[in-house]
């Protein structure tokens, strides 16, 4: 079966809710993927910031294989060693007073749990979120996603207790946070919105307002967490500590897992029966996540993300100086955006023709979120291809 045949089969038996390329991969290694026809591609998408260790990293493969041979799933009615180990591992990389974890299966579930925790703990109805944000596709997370295109058609399911403010709009934030606010929910970098980093002062103001009014600061680290921005967590760029963080994507290195991390005081809000999940924190997913954190520490991938990402950003800015089609280069670590208007999608097609996978976020920005193990050669390949495209445009 070739890629076209897979696409035809899928058109008969699958919902058509994804805009897929007629491209199917058989296997991968590091930052490369091979399609069913045997062609090699360089991956700058990493499953949308998921495959932090690249494809088929030996440490992750070994952890999954060994765990699968012993125990894949057991109910949360019982103690789970791998889950406790992962809680300890996360506590080792978050700042105090964070340190208690609850596991689920995805970023949307993690954000949903964070919102439920905030509302239940404070007893307040209102959540303040940002325009142009993205927090998930469940009812609660869609309610705090500040993009109408994702909400359209689902309005009857959305909460009316959400107030939206402009991202990096300090005065707007001040006007909405009050004694009726349960939580303020922010992304350190708006990923789906176009790779737009938060301002340091905006984050610090959010922290101060939450502390002043007794609201909770929720930071959505689903895309930015686990070294993506050059620090373990995106909020660490701003000198604040949130009340709750949500994680997913890179946490399992490709195995589905999500989490929220909060203080012991907040964690006590969820008593037995108040929140739960069948598959959350299963042994297989937790073994994978433990391997991810161990490997990131052993290989210095957080520091590498900061160093290589900073160098790459500088190189992209130099390309932008020579080509006015690029209107901005921004991002943190190995989460970079090259804004180029309508040319972004055209470049995406140009790159694909040269067996390079890039993604467009916010309609106008080429989003680069490659595996954290990406080689300098692959960085140079992207730079050369972008310069070549712009030179011939």
C-alpha positions in Angstrom: 0.0 0.0 0.0 1.3 3.4 -0.9 0.5 6.9 0.5 -2.2 7.6 -2.1 -3.9 4.2 -1.3 -3.8 5.0 2.4 -5.5 8.4 1.7 -8.2 6.7 -0.3 -8.8 4.1 2.4 -9.1 6.9 5.0 -11.5 8.8 2.9 -13.9 5.9 3.1 -13.5 5.0 6.8 -12.4 8.1 8.7 -14.0 11.4 9.6 -12.6 14.1 7.3 -11.9 16.7 10.0 -8.2 17.0 9.2 -6.6 18.8 6.2 -4.1 16.0 5.5 -1.3 15.8 2.9 -1.4 12.8 0.7 1.7 11.6 2.6 2.1 8.6 4.9 5.2 7.8 6.9 6.5 4.3 7.8 9.2 5.1 10.2 11.5 7.8 11.6 14.9 8.4 13.1 16.1 11.5 14.9 14.7 14.5 13.0 13.9 12.4 9.8 10.9 10.5 8.6 10.6 8.1 5.7 7.4 7.8 3.7 5.9 4.5 2.3 7.7 5.2 -1.0 11.1 5.3 0.8 11.7 9.1 0.5 13.3 10.8 3.5 11.9 14.0 5.0 13.4 16.4 7.5 10.9 17.1 10.2 10.6 20.7 11.6 7.1 20.0 13.0 7.8 17.2 15.5 4.1 16.2 15.7 3.5 19.8 16.6 6.0 20.1 19.4 5.5 16.5 20.6 8.5 14.5 19.5 11.0 16.3 21.6 13.5 13.5 21.5 13.0 13.0 17.8 11.8 9.7 16.3 12.8 6.3 17.7 15.1 7.7 20.4 16.8 4.5 21.9 16.0 5.5 25.5 12.3 6.2 24.8 12.0 3.0 22.7 13.6 0.9 25.4 11.4 2.4 28.2 8.2 1.7 26.2 9.2 -1.8 25.2 10.2 -2.8 28.7 7.1 -1.3 30.3 4.8 -2.9 27.7 6.3 -6.3 28.4 5.4 -5.9 32.1 2.2 -3.8 32.5 0.4 -1.4 30.2 -2.7 -0.4 32.2 -4.1 -0.7 35.6 -6.9 1.4 37.2 -6.3 4.4 39.4 -8.2 2.4 42.0 -4.7 1.1 42.8 -1.2 2.5 43.4 0.9 2.9 40.3 4.6 3.0 40.7 5.4 4.6 37.4 2.9 7.4 38.2 4.5 8.1 41.5 8.0 8.1 39.9 6.8 10.6 37.3 5.3 12.9 40.0 8.7 12.9 41.7 10.4 13.6 38.4 8.2 16.6 37.7 8.6 17.9 41.2 12.4 17.9 40.5 12.0 20.4 37.6 9.3 22.8 38.8 9.8 25.7 41.3 8.2 25.6 44.7 5.5 25.6 45.8 4.5 23.6 42.7 5.1 19.9 43.1 1.8 17.9 43.1 0.8 16.3 39.8 -2.5 14.9 38.4 -2.2 13.0 35.1 -4.6 12.7 32.2 -4.2 12.0 28.4 -3.9 15.3 26.5 -3.4 19.0 26.7 -7.1 19.7 26.4 -7.8 17.4 29.4 -5.0 19.0 31.3 -6.4 22.5 30.7 -9.9 21.3 31.6 -8.6 19.9 34.9 -6.8 23.2 35.6 -10.0 25.2 35.0 -12.1 22.8 37.2 -9.5 23.0 40.0 -9.5 26.8 39.9 -13.3 27.2 39.9 -13.7 24.6 42.7 -10.9 26.0 44.8 -12.0 29.6 44.6 -15.7 29.1 44.4 -15.8 31.9 41.8 -17.3 31.9 38.3 -15.2 34.0 36.0 -12.1 33.1 34.0 -10.0 35.7 32.2 -8.3 34.5 29.0 -6.6 36.1 25.9 -7.8 36.7 22.4 -5.9 34.7 19.8 -5.2 32.0 22.4 -5.7 28.2 22.0 -6.3 25.9 25.0 -8.1 22.9 23.5 -11.3 21.6 21.9 -13.4 20.4 24.9 -16.3 22.5 26.0 -14.4 24.3 28.8 -11.1 24.7 26.9 -12.9 25.9 23.8 -14.7 28.4 26.0 -11.3 30.0 26.9 -9.9 29.8 23.4 -9.9 33.3 22.0 -10.4 32.4 18.3 -13.9 32.4 16.9 -13.0 30.0 14.1 -12.6 27.2 16.6 -15.8 28.0 18.5 -18.1 28.5 15.5 -20.9 26.0 15.6 -20.4 24.9 19.2 -21.7 28.0 20.9 -24.4 26.2 22.9 -21.7 24.3 24.7 -19.6 27.3 25.6 -19.4 28.9 29.0 -20.5 32.5 29.3 -18.2 33.1 32.3 -15.1 33.9 30.3 -13.8 37.4 29.6 -11.2 37.9 26.9 -8.5 40.5 26.9 -5.8 41.4 24.4 -2.6 39.4 24.6 0.1 41.6 26.2 -2.6 44.3 26.9 -1.8 45.2 30.5 -4.6 47.7 30.9 -7.1 45.3 29.5 -6.0 42.7 32.0 -6.3 45.2 34.9 -9.8 46.0 33.9 -11.0 42.4 34.1 -9.3 40.8 37.0 -11.4 41.3 40.2 -12.8 39.5 43.3 -15.1 37.5 41.0 -12.2 36.0 39.0 -11.4 32.4 39.6 -8.4 32.3 37.2 -6.3 34.0 34.6 -5.2 31.6 31.9 -2.2 32.5 29.8 0.3 30.9 27.3 3.9 32.0 27.5 4.0 31.9 23.7 0.8 31.8 21.7 1.6 28.9 19.5 -1.5 28.4 17.4 -1.9 32.1 17.3 1.3 32.6 15.4 4.3 32.0 17.7 3.8 35.2 19.7 5.8 35.5 23.0 4.3 37.2 26.0 5.9 40.3 27.4 7.7 39.9 30.7 5.8 42.8 32.2 2.4 41.3 31.1 3.1 38.0 32.9 4.3 39.8 36.0 1.2 42.0 36.0 -1.0 38.9 35.7 0.8 37.3 38.7 0.4 40.5 40.8 -3.3 40.9 39.9 -4.0 37.2 40.7 -2.2 37.6 44.1 -4.0 40.8 44.9 -7.5 39.5 44.1 -7.1 35.9 45.3 -7.4 34.5 41.7 -5.3 31.7 40.4 -2.7 32.0 37.6 -3.0 29.1 35.2 -0.1 28.8 32.7 -0.8 26.6 29.7 2.6 24.9 29.0 1.2 22.3 26.7 3.3 23.5 23.8 6.0 25.5 25.6 6.8 23.1 28.4 9.6 20.6 28.7 12.5 22.6 27.2 10.8 23.9 24.1 11.6 27.5 24.9 15.1 27.0 26.2 13.9 26.6 29.8 12.1 23.7 31.4 8.9 25.9 31.3 8.0 29.0 29.4 6.9 30.9 32.5 10.5 30.8 33.8 11.4 33.5 31.2 9.2 36.0 33.1 10.3 35.6 36.7 7.0 34.4 38.0 5.6 31.2 39.5 2.0 30.2 38.5 -0.5 28.5 40.7 -1.2 25.8 38.1 0.6 24.6 35.0 -0.7 22.3 32.3 1.5 19.9 30.4 1.2 17.5 27.5 2.7 17.2 24.0 6.5 16.7 24.7 5.8 15.1 28.1 5.4 11.6 26.6 7.7 12.2 23.6 4.9 10.9 21.4 3.0 8.7 23.8 -0.3 10.5 24.8 -0.1 11.9 28.3 -1.1 15.2 30.0 -0.7 16.6 33.4 -1.4 19.6 35.7 1.0 20.5 38.4 0.0 22.6 41.4 0.9 23.2 45.1 0.0 20.8 47.8 -2.6 23.2 49.1 -4.4 23.4 45.7 -4.1 19.7 45.1 -6.1 19.0 48.3 -9.1 20.7 46.6 -9.6 17.5 44.5 -10.7 14.9 47.0 -11.6 11.3 45.9 -14.4 11.3 43.4 -14.2 15.0 42.4 -12.1 14.5 39.3 -10.6 11.5 37.5 -9.8 9.6 34.3 -9.6 6.0 33.3 -6.4 6.1 31.3 -4.7 9.1 32.9 -1.3 8.2 34.5 -1.3 4.6 33.1 2.0 2.8 33.6 3.0 2.8 29.9 2.5 6.6 29.4 4.2 7.4 32.7 7.2 5.1 31.8 7.6 7.0 28.6 7.4 10.4 30.3 9.9 9.3 32.9 12.3 8.4 30.1 11.7 11.8 28.4 12.7 13.7 31.5 15.7 11.5 32.3 16.9 11.8 28.7 16.4 15.6 28.6 18.5 15.9 31.8 21.2 13.5 30.6 21.6 15.0 27.2 21.3 18.7 28.3 18.4 19.3 25.9 16.9 22.3 27.7 20.3 24.1 27.5 20.7 23.0 23.9 17.3 24.4 23.0 18.3 27.7 24.4 21.7 27.8 22.7 20.7 26.4 19.3 17.4 28.2 19.3 19.2 31.5 20.0 21.7 30.9 17.2 19.0 29.9 14.7 16.8 32.9 15.5 19.8 35.2 14.8 20.4 33.4 11.5 16.7 33.8 10.5 16.8 37.5 11.4 19.8 37.9 9.1 17.9 36.3 6.3 15.0 38.7 7.1 17.3 41.7 6.8 17.9 40.7 3.2 14.3 39.8 2.3 11.5 42.2 3.1 8.9 39.5 2.6 9.8 38.4 6.2 8.1 40.9 8.5 9.1 39.4 11.8 11.2 36.6 13.3 10.3 35.8 16.9 10.1 33.0 19.5 12.0 31.4 22.3 14.4 28.5 22.2 13.4 26.0 19.6 9.9 27.5 19.2 10.4 30.0 16.4 8.1 31.9 14.0 8.9 33.5 10.7 6.1 35.8 9.7 5.7 36.3 6.0 2.1 36.9 5.2 0.5 35.0 2.4 3.9 33.6 1.5 4.0 31.4 4.6 1.7 28.7 3.1 3.4 29.0 -0.2 6.8 28.4 1.5 5.2 25.4 3.3 4.4 23.9 -0.1 7.8 24.8 -1.5 9.5 23.1 1.5 7.3 20.0 1.1 8.3 19.6 -2.5 11.9 19.4 -1.2 10.9 16.8 1.5 10.9 19.2 4.4 8.0 19.4 6.8 7.1 22.8 8.2 3.9 24.2 9.7 2.0 27.5 9.4 0.4 29.0 12.5 -1.9 32.0 12.6 -2.2 31.9 8.8 0.9 34.0 8.2 3.7 32.5 10.3 6.0 29.6 9.5 6.2 27.7 12.8 9.4 25.8 13.6 9.1 23.4 16.5 11.6 20.6 15.6 12.8 17.8 17.8 15.1 19.2 20.4 17.9 16.9 19.1 17.8 18.5 15.6 21.2 18.7 14.0 23.0 21.9 12.9 22.9 20.4 9.4 19.1 20.4 9.4 19.0 23.9 10.7 21.3 25.0 7.8 19.1 23.1 5.3 16.0 25.1 6.5 17.9 28.4 6.3 19.2 27.7 2.8 15.8 26.6 1.5 14.1 29.7 2.9 16.8 32.0 1.4 16.5 30.1 -1.9 12.7 30.5 -1.9 12.8 34.2 -1.1 15.6 34.8 -3.6 13.5 33.3 -6.4 10.2 34.8 -5.3 
